[in-house]
Amino acid sequence: MAKESEEMDKLRKIREGDVRTASRLIRNLEDDLPEAKSAIKRIFPHTGRAHVIGLTGSPGAGKSTLVDALISSFRKKERTVGVLAVDPTSPFTGGAILGDRIRMQRHAEDPGVFVRSLATRGALGGLSKAVGDAVHVLDVMGKEIIMVETVGTGQQEVEIINHSHTVIVVLVPGMGDEIQAIKAGIMEIADIFVINKADRDGATQLYSELTAMLNMAPEFTGGWRLPIIRTGNVFDSGPFGESMEELAVAIAEHYRRLVEKDLLGDRMRRKTLVEINEALRDAILEPILKDLTESGEMDRIAGRLLRKEPDPYTIAEEVARRCLK
């Protein structure tokens, strides 16, 4: 009963927006502690209210700058904001190399803003394993807008779509982004394109190539033709601020379109399927891998494979038959 009372108290504090309790839970999620999963079980029924926005793009594209500016734009409209900045993992600590204290410092004292860094820890797609659950934590805190900023984008790094209602792809002139966009299947995941640092050479060409790509699309889901928003120099506050307002309007319009065209449910279902896949992996696969490693059998399996006795698929089937009777 004492443990249950303690968990209920944590839930109450998070729902009241307590930053320390929420931060501690997210840290425990990153560390994959059992008590964190128990807390998420209690939190989950209270989720589903926030608009989740994903931002992805090449490293150095200026995603953090855009997130910082969008925070200001949303706060002017009195919307509460949560940010999950997914950073590269430190090889020494296992934590995020870029901490939340380095970025977005001017919002640190604003109770309507909560910024948290997560380490990728080798996660494919530049997203931490804990991202989905961390989004739930910010949702329960009452954050109306949740922005998830990823490490980067590439051929397989498009999983941000599984966690977001609106996906913003940030491109920069002169970085070969037009080729990257085609290779990575960005057309399939983007809801809004941003050409950042559009005062650079090549911005017009990049805009033309994106427009040509959109013109070749046979149709757009829900009739939403992806807008291409150009942002200039952040130090030229007037035009940059105007482009941020244009972006904020596009974000709100996209969410409104999802609701009006009854497409929000499709996005939620996709997110739910990813969550159950992750939960099944944790409940079934992780214990098996842990047992194989701790018993030393994984080393013996590696030895058999090195001797070509027999092959990975046959061994996996043997393990599955034994462990999943």
C-alpha positions in Angstrom: 0.0 0.0 0.0 2.9 2.4 0.8 4.4 1.9 -2.7 1.0 2.4 -4.3 0.5 5.6 -2.3 4.0 6.8 -3.3 3.2 6.2 -7.0 -0.1 8.0 -6.8 1.7 10.9 -5.2 4.2 11.0 -8.1 1.4 11.0 -10.6 -0.3 13.9 -8.7 2.9 15.9 -8.7 3.5 15.4 -12.4 -0.1 16.3 -13.2 0.5 19.5 -11.2 3.5 20.2 -13.4 6.2 19.4 -10.9 9.5 19.7 -12.8 11.7 17.7 -10.4 9.4 14.7 -10.3 8.9 14.7 -14.1 12.7 15.0 -14.7 13.4 12.2 -12.3 10.9 9.9 -14.0 12.3 10.7 -17.5 15.8 9.9 -16.2 14.6 6.6 -14.8 13.0 5.8 -18.2 16.4 6.4 -19.9 18.0 4.1 -17.4 15.2 1.5 -18.1 14.4 1.1 -14.4 11.3 -1.1 -13.5 9.7 1.6 -11.3 9.7 3.9 -14.3 7.5 1.4 -16.3 5.2 1.1 -13.4 4.8 4.9 -13.3 4.0 5.0 -17.0 1.3 2.4 -16.5 -0.4 4.9 -14.1 0.2 7.9 -16.4 -1.0 6.4 -19.7 -4.7 6.8 -19.1 -4.2 10.5 -18.7 -2.4 11.1 -22.0 -3.5 12.0 -25.5 -4.2 15.8 -25.1 -1.0 17.3 -26.5 -0.1 18.3 -30.1 3.2 16.5 -30.7 5.5 18.2 -33.3 8.6 16.4 -34.6 11.6 18.3 -36.0 14.2 16.5 -38.0 17.0 17.4 -40.4 20.7 17.2 -41.0 23.1 18.0 -38.1 23.8 21.8 -38.2 20.5 22.6 -40.0 19.5 24.9 -37.1 16.8 22.8 -35.5 17.5 24.0 -32.0 17.3 27.6 -33.1 13.9 27.0 -34.7 12.7 25.2 -31.6 13.8 28.1 -29.4 12.0 30.6 -31.6 8.9 28.5 -31.8 8.8 28.3 -28.0 8.6 32.1 -27.9 5.9 32.1 -30.6 3.7 29.6 -28.8 4.2 31.3 -25.4 3.0 34.6 -26.9 -0.3 32.7 -27.6 -0.2 31.4 -24.0 0.3 27.8 -25.0 2.3 25.6 -22.6 5.3 23.9 -24.2 7.4 20.8 -23.6 10.6 20.1 -25.5 12.5 16.8 -25.8 15.9 17.4 -27.4 17.3 14.1 -28.5 21.1 14.5 -28.4 24.1 12.3 -29.3 25.3 10.0 -26.6 28.4 10.8 -24.6 30.8 7.8 -25.0 31.9 8.4 -21.4 28.7 9.0 -19.4 26.1 7.5 -21.7 24.2 10.8 -21.3 23.4 13.5 -23.8 26.4 15.4 -24.9 24.4 18.6 -25.4 22.5 19.3 -22.2 19.3 21.3 -21.9 21.2 23.9 -19.9 23.2 24.8 -23.0 20.3 25.4 -25.2 17.1 27.5 -24.8 18.4 29.1 -21.6 16.1 32.2 -21.9 13.1 30.0 -21.3 14.6 28.3 -18.2 12.6 30.5 -15.7 9.3 30.2 -17.6 7.0 27.8 -15.7 5.1 27.2 -18.9 8.1 25.7 -20.6 9.9 22.4 -19.8 13.0 21.4 -21.8 14.7 18.0 -21.4 17.6 16.4 -23.3 17.6 12.7 -24.0 20.5 10.6 -25.2 20.1 8.5 -28.3 22.2 5.7 -26.7 22.7 4.2 -30.2 19.1 4.3 -31.1 18.5 3.9 -34.9 16.8 6.9 -36.4 18.3 9.4 -33.9 15.6 8.8 -31.4 16.0 7.6 -27.9 14.1 4.5 -26.8 12.6 6.5 -24.0 11.1 9.2 -26.3 7.6 7.8 -26.5 7.2 7.5 -22.8 8.9 10.9 -22.2 6.2 12.4 -24.5 3.6 10.9 -22.2 5.2 12.5 -19.2 5.1 15.9 -20.7 1.6 15.3 -21.9 0.4 14.5 -18.4 2.3 17.6 -17.1 -0.2 19.6 -19.1 2.0 20.7 -21.9 -0.2 21.6 -24.9 2.6 21.6 -27.4 5.4 19.0 -27.3 8.3 19.4 -29.7 10.6 16.5 -30.3 13.9 17.5 -31.9 16.0 14.6 -33.3 19.7 14.2 -33.9 19.5 14.1 -37.7 18.0 12.5 -40.6 19.1 9.8 -43.1 18.0 6.9 -45.1 16.6 4.9 -42.1 16.3 7.8 -39.7 12.6 8.7 -40.2 11.0 7.2 -37.2 10.0 10.6 -35.9 6.8 10.1 -37.8 5.9 7.3 -35.3 5.9 9.8 -32.4 4.4 12.9 -33.9 1.2 14.4 -35.3 3.1 17.1 -37.3 6.6 16.5 -38.8 8.8 19.4 -39.8 11.7 18.6 -42.0 14.5 21.3 -41.8 16.7 21.7 -44.8 19.7 24.0 -45.4 21.0 25.3 -48.8 24.4 24.0 -49.8 24.4 20.8 -47.8 23.1 18.4 -50.5 19.8 18.3 -48.7 17.8 17.9 -51.8 19.6 14.6 -52.5 19.2 13.6 -48.9 15.5 14.3 -49.0 15.0 12.0 -51.9 17.2 9.2 -50.4 15.6 9.3 -47.0 12.0 9.2 -48.1 11.4 12.6 -46.5 8.5 13.2 -48.8 6.7 10.4 -47.0 7.2 11.8 -43.5 7.2 15.6 -43.9 4.1 17.7 -43.2 6.0 21.0 -43.4 9.3 21.9 -45.1 11.5 24.6 -43.6 14.4 26.0 -45.6 16.5 27.4 -42.8 19.3 29.9 -43.4 17.5 30.9 -46.6 19.8 33.9 -47.1 22.5 31.5 -48.2 23.4 30.8 -51.8 21.4 27.9 -53.2 18.2 28.6 -51.3 16.2 29.5 -54.4 17.4 26.3 -56.1 16.5 24.2 -53.1 13.0 25.8 -53.0 12.6 25.1 -56.7 13.6 21.5 -56.4 11.3 20.9 -53.4 8.4 22.5 -55.3 9.1 20.3 -58.3 9.0 17.2 -56.0 5.7 18.3 -54.6 4.3 18.9 -58.1 5.1 15.3 -59.0 3.1 14.0 -56.1 -0.1 12.3 -57.4 -2.1 13.5 -54.3 -1.8 14.8 -50.8 -3.3 13.1 -47.8 -6.3 15.1 -46.6 -5.6 17.6 -49.4 -2.7 19.0 -47.4 -0.1 20.3 -49.8 3.1 20.6 -47.9 4.1 24.3 -47.3 7.7 25.3 -47.8 8.7 28.0 -45.4 11.9 30.0 -45.8 13.6 31.4 -42.7 16.5 33.9 -42.9 19.2 35.1 -40.6 18.3 34.7 -36.9 20.1 37.9 -36.1 17.8 39.8 -38.5 15.0 39.7 -36.0 12.2 41.3 -38.1 12.1 38.9 -41.1 13.1 35.9 -39.0 10.3 36.6 -36.5 7.8 36.9 -39.3 8.9 33.5 -40.8 8.5 32.0 -37.3 4.9 33.2 -37.1 4.3 31.8 -40.6 5.6 28.5 -39.4 3.5 28.5 -36.2 0.4 29.2 -38.3 1.2 26.3 -40.6 1.7 24.0 -37.6 -1.7 25.0 -36.2 -3.4 24.7 -39.7 -1.9 21.2 -40.2 -3.2 20.0 -36.8 -6.6 21.6 -37.6 -6.7 19.7 -40.9 -5.9 16.4 -39.2 -8.9 16.9 -36.9 -11.3 18.2 -39.6 -10.4 15.4 -42.0 -10.6 12.7 -39.3 -6.9 11.9 -39.9 -5.7 12.4 -36.3 -6.9 8.9 -35.4 -4.6 7.4 -38.1 -1.6 9.1 -36.6 -2.6 8.0 -33.1 -3.0 4.4 -34.3 0.4 4.3 -35.9 1.9 5.7 -32.6 0.0 3.1 -30.6 1.3 0.2 -32.8 4.9 1.4 -32.3 4.3 1.6 -28.5 2.9 -2.0 -28.3 5.8 -3.3 -30.5 8.3 -1.6 -28.1 6.4 -3.0 -25.0 6.4 -6.5 -26.5 10.1 -6.3 -27.2 10.7 -5.2 -23.6 8.5 -7.9 -22.2 9.6 -10.8 -24.4 12.9 -10.1 -26.2 14.8 -8.2 -23.6 14.5 -10.8 -20.8 15.7 -13.5 -23.2 18.7 -11.5 -24.3 19.6 -10.7 -20.7 19.4 -14.3 -19.7 21.5 -15.4 -22.7 24.1 -12.8 -21.9 24.3 -13.4 -18.1 24.4 -17.2 -18.5 27.3 -17.0 -21.0 25.2 -18.7 -23.7 25.5 -15.6 -26.0 29.2 -16.1 -26.1 28.8 -19.7 -26.9 26.3 -18.9 -29.6 28.8 -16.4 -31.1 31.4 -19.1 -31.1 29.1 -21.5 -33.0 28.4 -18.8 -35.6 32.1 -18.1 -36.1 32.5 -21.8 -36.8 29.5 -21.7 -39.1 27.6 -24.1 -36.8 24.9 -23.6 -38.1 23.5 -20.1 -38.9 21.8 -17.2 -37.1 18.3 -18.1 -38.2 18.5 -21.8 -37.0 20.0 -20.7 -33.6 17.3 -18.0 -33.2 14.6 -20.7 -33.9 16.2 -23.0 -31.3 16.2 -20.2 -28.7 12.6 -19.2 -29.5 11.3 -22.8 -29.2 13.1 -23.1 -25.8 12.1 -19.8 -24.3 8.6 -19.3 -25.8 7.1 -22.7 -25.0 
